[in-house]
């Protein structure tokens, strides 16, 4: 009985750790994609600025 409760607590801890890591990875991925979008926008602006006019 006691061993089953311990196993349950360990399983809950493992699930929360996986969930936390998943959340961190998701937030990190979002930040990275936003950074890439900003880089792409900057590149387009630079190309537009250096393009020959007329």
N, C-alpha and C positions, 0 to 999 in steps of 0.2 A: 504493500500500500504506500509506504513512505518512498520507496524507490520510484514508483509510478509518478508521484507528485514531483519528485526531483527531475525526472525526465520531462515532465510537462513544463516545468520552469525553464529548463535548458532549451527546450524547443521554442518556447516563447521568446527567450533571449536571442536565440539564433534568428528567428523571424524578424525581430525588431532590428537586429544588426543588419540583416540583408535589406530591409526596408530603408533604413537610414542611408546605407551605402548607395542604394538605388536612387534615393532622393538627391544625394550629393552628386552622383554621376549625371543625373538629369539636369540639375542646376548648372553644373559645369558645362554640359553639352549646349545648353541654351546660351550661356555666356559666350562660348566659342563660336556658335553660329552667328550670333549678333555681331561679334568682333569681325568675322569674315565678311558679313554684309557691309559693315562700315568700311572695311578695306576695299571692297569692290566699288562702293560708291565713291570713295576717294580717288581710286584709279580712273574711273570714268570722268570725274571732274578734272583731273590732271590732263587726261587725254584731250578733253574738250578745250581746255585752256591752251594747250600747246598745238592744237590743230591749226593749220594755215587758214586764214580768213579769206573770204572772197573766192 
